């Protein structure tokens, strides 16, 4: 599950700066290289697989992307309000601790998953 969500973060991050709603430069490092190689070698089949998932679970991809953006914005606003501690539950392959400016050295971040 975590890798599937991460694939959406990779896909969004590969869009142009004008088109994407967030940027996660670390997400690609959490995806099985074989999946990335397959998608690069067979882009039409990869696209068909994504479209099949969207037919089975309408709105899932957009929901994942909107959730990432929402929580990124929420954490940034909390940092501006002098957040001192952040607990991320169900962290999976979350990378906020590394990519949200203002967290490093100022906010204690705990990522919890099992």
Secondary structure, DSSP 8 states (H G I E B T S, - for coil): -HHHHHHHHHHHHTS-TTT-S---TTGGGGS-HHHHHHHHH-HHHHHHHHHHHHHHSTTHHHHHHHHHHHHHHHHHHHHHTT--EEEEET-TT--HHHHSTT-TTTSEEEEE--
